[in-house]
Structure formats: structure tokens, C-alpha cells
Amino acid sequence: MLASVVLVAFIIGPYLWLIISSISSTSELTSVPPHWIPTQPTLAKFQQLITPDITGLSETAQMFKFAMLNSAIVSVTVTVITLVVGALSAYAFARLNFPGRSQILMGIIATRMLPAISTMISLYVVLKKLNLLDTRAGLVALYLSFTLPFAIWILSGFFQTIPKELEEAARIDGTSHLGALFRVVLPLSAPGLVSAGIFIFMAAWDEFFFPLIFTSTYAAKPVPVAISEFAGRHAIDYAAMAAGGVVASIPPVLLAFIFQRYIITGLTSGGVKG
């Protein structure tokens, strides 16, 4: 029981402190000793982010809504493309026999072992030549480089848990491999697809390093980078950073709560073979 309480406190504690910080004033956050409970809680920072037309605000606060829009568009696009391409690729690896199948699958997974920093220069040159620097399309292409291997790996293992007899029955009725995928495999794989989609969306939504390097304006700058810019050269607006973090956490948290049943089912089903 005590271990459960400690674990819950360890998980919820940082997020609770984030919420407390977002409704505290800067003076209270920087006071020594710190005020764990604000004496004068305020929603001013949330108001500045939601209603950015207030005069005197920093550029980051005024443009935060555009950063939210950029993150939403990029994350949803990456999730859809990854699920479509990843499902087709994973089905091929799970069901079709072709030379070098295992080696190719291992090679795809091995790309996730490369440190992101080692590919920065080459990626920058490629995006610059394609005129994709500081664009949403450029971020989508970058994010696909790490979401597609993850999706192929997860979904191929999940597809292998579905009995082949169901597809063989569909093939006897005259359907092709592609028809069996759409009519039999994908409907049965809904929990796996949803759980993979949630993790892909979160990975794209929370990505910080790529957009930090490849975006410079709010034409494509996403939420994680926007939040970091509340730390200026001469001062750090801790309350604004916390408020931005709370707002940015709402979409992933809502998705996790709404689809938690599918996430648990997908992960447990994909982990059992035979």
C-alpha cells in the first residue's frame, strides 16, 4: 500500500506542481523558502495565452495559439500517415514471405538506434535544398523518420497475433491480401492501431529537438519550442512556462483518458503470441 502511494505521488507530483506553478505569481515561485500553495492564485497567465491581444505581452505569449495550431496540424498529419503506411508495411512483414524480410525489418528498427544529433547536418542540407526549412511539411517529414519504424515494429508484432486461418477463409472467398487486410485484419486490430496512434501522436506532439533546430518562426514552430522561449536572456517567466505546459498537456491527457481501454488492450494483446 505504501509503495503504491509513493508511486502515485511520484507520478502525479510533478504535474500537480506544474498546475500550482501556473496559478502562482513569479514572486511566489522565486521566493525562499518556496510557497507550495499560492497565497494569491491567479489565472492571468492562462488569460494571456488564450487571449493574446492584451498589450504589453511578449511575442511568445502572443503567438502561443499559432504554436498550438502548428503542433496539432503536424501531429495529426504524422499520426495519419504513419498509421496508413505503417499498417501496410507491417502487414507485409507479418504475412508475406520475401527474401531478406527479417534483415529489412531489423534494418528499419536499427534506424531508431542512431542518435538524432548525428543526422542534423545532412537533414538540414536536404530540407534546405527542398525548401522545407521552417515549414510544417518539413516537420512532418522529420517526424516520420522516427514514428514509422516504431509503428512498423509495433504493428507487425500485433498482426502476428491474429490467426492466419481468418485470412485464409477470406482468401478462399476470393479476396486478395489487401482485401483481407482491410476486411479482416484491420477491424480486429483496432486496439493495436489506436494504441499505436496514441503513442505516435504523443511522440510528435512532445518532440522538441527537431523543431528547435529546423524552425525559426511561428510559421511552423510547435508548442514545446514556444514554451522554452518563455526563458529570455535576462529573465525567465516561470509561471508562463507552467501555464503553457498545462495547456500543452491537455490534448495528450484527454486522448489517454478517452482511449485508455484501447491502449491497455492493444499493448497486452500485442505482447502475446501464439
N, C-alpha and C positions, 0 to 999 in steps of 0.2 A: 504493500500500500504506500509506504513512504517513498519507495523507488518510483512509483507511478506519479506521485505528487511532484517529486523533484524533476522528473522527465517533462511533465506538463508545464511546470514553471520555467524550465529551460527553453521549451519551445515557444510558449506564449509570452514569456517575459520581455524579450526584445521588441516584439510587435506592440505590446502594451506600452512600453516606454516610448516607442515611436509615436503612438497616439497621444500620450501625455505631453511629449515634446512639441507636438503640432499645435496644442492649445495653450502652450506656455509662452510667456514673453521672453525676449532674448536676455533680459537682465536676470530672470529667474533661472534660465538654463545655464548661465555662466557664473552664477553665484556660488560661493564656497562657504559652508557645505551646500550641496545641491538641494533644490526643493523637489522632492519626489512627487509631491502633489501640488499643483499650481494654486497659489492663493487667489489669483485673479485670472481664471481661464478665459480665453478669448478665441473666437473663430475668425479673427481678422486675416490670418494667413490663407485660410481657405477662401475667404471672400476675395482676396487679391488674385488667387489663382482662377477662380470661377468667373469673377467679374474684373477682367484685366484692364478695363477702360479708366480705372482710377488714376489720376495724375500722380506723378512722382514715383511710380513703381519702376523697378529695374526691368531691363529688356527681357530677362529670363522669365519674370512673373508675367509680363505682358504677352509673351509668346508661348507660354506653357500649354495653352489649349492646342496650338498647332503641333507641338511636340506629341501631345496625346493622340491627335489625329494621325500623325505620321506613324506612331507605334501601332495604332490599330490597323491601319491600311497594310503596313508591311507585315505584321504578324499574321493577319488573316490570310493574306496572299500567300505567304510562305507555308502556312498550315495546309491550305487547299492544294497547292502544287505538290507539296511533299507527300500528302496522303494519296493523291492520284498516281503520281509517278512511283512513289514508294510501294504502293499496293501492287501495281503491275509488275514491278521488278521483283518484289518479294515473292509473288506467286510463281514467277518463272524460276527463281532459285529453289522454292519449296517443292515444286511439282515436275518441272521439266528436267530431263537429263541431257546435258550437252557438255562437250569437252571443256575442262577447266572450270567447272561450276564452283567447286569448293575453293579453288585458288582465287577466282574472281571475287567471291563473297568475302574471303579473308582480306583481299586487297582493298575492298570497299571499306571494310571495318578498320583496316590499318590506317586509313586516311585520318581517322579521329585521333591517332596517336601523335600526329605532327603538331608541334607547338604552333599556335596561331602566329606568334611573333616571327617565326621563320619564313612565313609566306607573305609578310606585309609588303615588301618591296615589289615582288613580282605581281601581286594583286593590285597594287597601286598603279603600276605601269599598264597593266591590262585595262583596268577601269578608266584610266586617263585616255588611252587610245580609243576606247569605245564611247567616250563622253558620258560615262556613268558615275563620275565622281560627284558627291553631294546630291545624289538622286535616290528616290525610293526604289527605283528599279535596280540600282546598284546594290543597295542593301539587301534586296530580295535575293539577288544572285549570290551575294556573300553568305547570307544565312543558309541558303540551300546547300552550301558546301559542307555544313556540319549537321543539318537536320535530315538530309536524305540518307546518309549512311546509318544514322540512328533508326530511322523509320524502316529501312530495308532489313536491318538486323532484327528489330523487334517483330515486325510483321511476318517475316519468313519463319521465325520460330513459332509464331501463333498459328500460321496456316498449316504447319506440320502437325498440329494437334487435331485438326479436323479430319475425320475418317475419309480415306480415299474412296470408300465404297459409295458415298453420297455423290461424288463427282462422276464415278463410273456409271452410276444409274442415270445421271443426267446425260452422259455421253451416249449411252445406249438409246436414249430418246432422241438423239440427233443433234445435241448441242456441241459446240466447239469448246476448246479450252477456255476461250474468252467468255463464251456464254455460260460455262459452268462457274467461272469466277464471279460474274455479275449476278447470276440467278441462285447460286448455292453458297459459294464460299463467303462472299462479302456480307450477305444477310446474317450468316452465322458468326461472322467476325466483327459484328457491330461493337461489342465491348472492347475488343482489342483496338479497333480503329479509333474509338472515342478516347481511350486512354492514351494511345499514341498521339492523337491530335492535341490533347490537353498538354502533354509534355512538350510537344513541338511548339505550340503557341507560347508556353511559358518560356521556353528557351529563346524564342525570337523576341518576346516582349522584354526579357531581362538582359538581353545582350548589350554589353557596354563597350568592349574593346574595339570591335569593328567600326561601329558608328563614331567612336571617339576619333579614330584615325581618318575615316573616309567621308565625314560630313563636316561642314564648316558653317552652314547657315541653317535657319529653321525651315528651309525648303524640304529638308529630309531628316533633320536632327530629331532623334526619338527621346522618349521620356528619361531613360537612365542618364543620358548625357546632359539633358536640360536640368535635371536635379543637381548634378555635380557642379553646374555653373552658378549655383547659389553661393558657392565658396569663391569670393572675389579675391583680388590681390591684397586688399587692405582689411577686409572683414569677411566673416562667414555668417550668413543668416541661417542659424541652426533651426529655428522654428519653421522657416520657409522650406528648408530641405526636408524636415519631418513631415510637413503638410503635403509636399509633393510626393513623398514616399507613401503616405497613406492613400492619396488619390490614385497613384500608380498601382497600388496593390489591390485595388477594388476589382478590376476585371479578372485577374487570375484567381482571387479568392472566391468570387462568385462562380466562376467556371468549376472550381474544385468542389464547391458545395453542391452545385446543381448536378454534376456528373460523377459524384463520388462513388455511387453504386457501380457505374460502368468502369470506373478506374480500378476499383478493387477486383471486380470480376475479370477484367481484361488482364491484369497483372497476374492473378492467381491461375487463370486458365492458360496463359502463355507460358507459365513456368512448369506445366505438367505435360509430359509427353507419353504417348502410348495409350 
